[in-house]
Amino acid sequence: MLTLITGASGGIGEALARELAARPSDLILVARSADKLQALADELARAHRITTHVVAVDLAQPGAAARVAEAARAIGRVDVLVNNAGFATFGPFAASDLAVEIDEIRLNVETLTDLTKRMLPDVLAAKGRILNVASTAAFQPGPVMAVYYATKAYVLSFSEALAFELEPSGVGVTCLCPGPTRTGFQARAHQEGARLLDIGLMDAAVVARAGVNGLFRGRAVVVPGFMNRVGVWVVRFSPRRAVLWVINWLHQTHR
């Protein structure tokens, strides 16, 4: 089995690489940081006696998916595609940096879609699987993180539709929707101190294990953590205005 993982140099992506390496699966690790990727690739190759490959690409740049797909095809047929790469911006949309938010949309939405399209012939031939990483943010709008929440809603909707379309082919599609997780995500988004983080952070390894287990069990959507599942359930039955107010309150910094 050969698995391609984007955003594999840290956080949930690294945890997914570790979880899949232990299955075991050969890996193609993709991210910007060549040094971090190579160190992780060497470690996993030694620990699990697998073959690992590194593709250092900035996935937020135009044409990145094409470069990754070309590199992957030179290595071999990809059986499992894991679209994990993504980032968030934090703050009122009126005050945000447009260039950064366009990069956010390109990485979270365009690159994920592009790479899925390009790798799908391989996955179909292998009757393999696709894991797209969204977020509990996918289930409602998010004031102060408007673009991020919107991109993750796209990932969830796209994944569920694709899972339905591909079901007759034997290809499984799973959307992993974690809540706040202990990674570098909050620091990059400048979200430290937000009330949302007081609810508690899940461990990335626990999130990754839930996602990979759900992937191989054929689940369309995986929401790790009891409280995260409760939150998703509550949103479905709450007035939209109330949901917006609560999410806005949770995003406010109180320390």
N, C-alpha and C positions, 0 to 999 in steps of 0.2 A: 504494500500500500504506500502511495506517495501523496503527501498532504502539503498544500501550499497555504501558508499563514501570513497575512499582512499585519503590519503593526506588531511584529514579534519581538521587538527589542526590549520591551518592558511591560509592566502591568498585566492586564488580562491576556494580552497577546502572548507574552512570555509564559504565563501560567498555562495557556492552551497548548503551547509548544511542548511544555514539560509533560502535560497530561497525555497528549497524543504520542509523544516519543515512547512513553511507558506502555502503550497498547500492544505491540510497538508499531510505529509508522516511520518510514523515511520522510524527511522534511525538506521543504524549500522555505526558508525564512526570509521575509521581505520587510524592510523598513529603511529609514534614512541612515541610521548609524551603522556603518560597516564594522567598526571595531566591536561594538556590543553584540551585533549579530554573530560575528565570527566566534567570539568567546562563548556565547550560548551554544552555537552549532558544535563547537569542539567538545564542550562539556557533555552535551546530550549524545553525541556520537560515541564517546567513550563509555558513558554510563549505561547506554541501552544497546550498544553494538548496532547502531543504525547508520544509514548514510544521510548526511546533511549537506545542504547547499545554501549559499547566501546570495541574495540579490539586493544590493544597496541602491534604493531608488526613493526619491521624494515623491510619494504618491499624490501629493497635492498639486503637482505640476502637470500641465497639459501633456497628454501622450504617455503618461506613466503606465497606465494599464497595458498599453500595447507593448511597451518594453518588458514588462513583467511576463506577459504571456509568451513573448518570443523567447525569453530566457528559460521559462518553464518548459516549453516544447523541446528545447535543446537538451534538457535533462531527461525528460521522459513523460509518460502519460500521467496526468494528475487525477487521482481517484477522489480526493476530498479537497474542496476549496473552503478556506476559512477567511471571510472578509471581516477582519477585526479593526483595521486602522480607522482612526477617527479622532477628532478633538472638539472641544467646546469653547465658546466665547461667553463671557459673563458681563452683564451690564445692560443698560437701556439701549435699545436699537438705535435711537436717535443720536446717541453719543458714541456709537461703536465705529471701528475702523472697517470701512467697506471692503478693502482689499483682503483683510484677514477673514471676514465673513464669506467672501467669495471663495477663498481657499477652503474654508470649512465646508461649504456646500459641495465644492468640487471633490474633496476627499470623502466626505461622509455619504454623498449621493452619487455623483458622476463616476468616480473611480470604482466604487463598489458595483455599480450597474455595468460599466464598461468591462471590468474584469470578469464578472459573472458571464456576460455574453461571450467573451472570448474563450473562456475556459469550459463553457458548457458542452461543446462537442466531446472533449475529453471525459468529462464527468458522465455524460450520457453513455459513452462507449463502455465505461467502467461500471455502469449502474451504481455510481458512487453517491456522494453526499455533499451538500453545501450548508455551511454554518455562517449565518450573517449575525453580527453582533449589533444589536440596537441598544435599548435602555428602557427602564420603566418610564422614562420621559416620553416614549413613543405613544403613550396612552392618553395624553392630554396636552394642551398648549402650555407653554412655560414662559410667563412674563419674566423679563430680565435675562432669559436665555432663549429668546424667541426662535432664533435660527437653529440652534442646536436641537430643540424639541421638535421643530418642524422636520429637520433632516432625519431624526430617528423615527418619526411617524411614517416617513416615506419608506425607511428600511423595513419596518414591520409590515406595512401594507404590501410592499413589493414581495417580501418573503412569503407571506401567506398566499398571495395569488400564484406565485411561482410554484409553491409546494402543491397547490391544487392542480396546476397545469401539468406538472411533471409526475404526478402520482402514477399514472398508467405506465410510465417508462421504467419505474422501479427506482428512480432517483429521489432521495429524500432531501427536503429543505427544512432547516430548523432556524428559527430566529431566537437568539439568546437575548433576554431583556433584563440585565442586572440593574439593581439600584445602586446607591452610593457604595463604592468599593475602594479599598485601601490601595491606591496607585498614585502615580504622579499626575493624574487627570485634574484634580482640584487645583493644584499649583499652577498648571498651564492655563487653566481657565480663570485664574485669580478668584477662586470661589472660597478660599479659606475663611472661616468664621461664619459662614452661612448657617442658619438654623437647621437646614436640611441635614447637615452633617452630624447634628446632635442625636439624630435617630440611631446612628451607629453605622459603621462601615463594615462591609463584608470582606472576608479575605479573598484575594484574587484566585488562590488555588481552589477554594470551595466553589467559587463561581465557575471556574473553568471545568471542574469535575462535573458539575450539574449540566453545563452546556454540552460537554462531550457525551455524557450518559444519555441526555435527551436526543442528541444527534443520532446515536446508534440504536436508540429505541424507536426512532421514527416520529418523535414529537414535533409538531409544527412550531410551537411557541414554548419557551422555557423561561420562567421567572424564578430565579433562585431566591430563597429566603421567605419564611412565613410572613413577616411583616410587609415585605414587598408585594407578595401575592394579595394580602389583605388590602393594601393601598390600591392596587389595580382594580380589585373588585369594587371597592368603595367608589372609585371614580366613575365606574360604569353606571351607577345608580344615583349619582349626585347631580344637582343643577350645575350647568356649565359655568355660570357666573361664580358660584361658590367655589368650584374647583380652581378657577383663575385666581380668586382672592387668596385661597390657601397656598397655592404654589408661589404666588408673589410673596406672601409672608414668610414662607420657608426659605426663600432665596435671600431674604434680608440679612445683613450682617449685624450681629448683636454683641460682638466683642472685638 
